[in-house]
C-alpha cells in the first residue's frame, strides 16, 4: 500500500506548527483494515495508520472516539490524537496519534487498574444514548442517534441495524432474520435501563495495550450506552482476567443478573462479525437468538 508521506508531513506541520521531516518508518501490525507504522520524525516518534480508500469519515470518527475517552478523566491511557485526514478524491485517509511505549512489562496491578479505569469511564454520562456522530464497528457503519432509552437504542440501532444488514446482504435467511426480529421485539423482557455511560464499544483484548506498564485503550467504537454492553464484548473472546471484573464490580457495582444478559450484548458483535466475515459467526449468532426465542 502506497505510503502517503507528503500528506502526512503536511498534516503534522499544521498540527504541530512547524515543518516536520520523516526520518524513518517501521511497519507495525495494523489489523485487518489498515496499515500501521511507527514514524520517527524531527518532532519525535508518532503512530500512524492509513488506508487508501477507507469508509467515509472513518478516521475522523475514530479521532472523536479517542478524544472522548481521553477527556473522561480516568486512570486509563488513551493515545492523544495529533492529526487525521479522511480520504478524498485520489487522497488516502490516515490517523496520527501519540506513540505508546510498551517496553515496560505490565504493572503488578495492571488488571485491577483496567477494571477501575473502566468503572471510571462508565461514570462519564450525558442525558441520552448515542454519540456526537455516527462511527464504525470495524468497517460496519454504527449509527449513534440521540435516543432517550437504552431499550430503544439497542433494539433499533444495534441489534436491529445489524439484522437489517445481514438480511440485505444474504448473511441471514428470512427465517433467521425473523427470529432476530422476534428477539428485538421481546428485549424488554431481559435488558435493564441504566444512565447513559461512555463506553469504548469494541473492547476485545486486541484493543488493550499498555503504556509504561499501564493499561491503554485503542481503536474505539465509542458511544454512550449501557455499561453491560462493554462487558459483553470483553467476555465474548476472553483475554480479561477475573481480577479486572472484580475490580470493576468493586468500584462500579453490578446487577446480580448481569452475566445472564451477556449473550444479548455479545449478539451485537457476533452479528457484526457475521456481516464482516461470515462463516461460523452466523451459526453462533443464531444459537444466541434461539436461546431466548426458540
Buried (B, 14 or more C-beta within 10 A) or exposed (E): EEBBEEBBBBBBBEBBEEEBEBEEBEEEEBEEBBBBBBBBBEBEBBBBBBBBEBBEBBBBBBBBBBBBBBEBEBBBBBBEBBBBBBBEEEEBBBBBBBBBBEEEEBBEBBBBBBBBBBBBBBBBEBEEBBBBEBBBBBBBBBBBEBBEEBBBBBBBBBBBBBBBBBBEEEBBEEEBBBBBBEBBEEBEEEBEEBBBBBBBBBBBEEBBBBBEBBBBBBBBBBBBBBBBBBBBBBBBEEEBBEBBBEBBBEBBEBEEEBEEBBBBBBBBBBBBBBBBEEEEBBEBBBEBBEEBBE
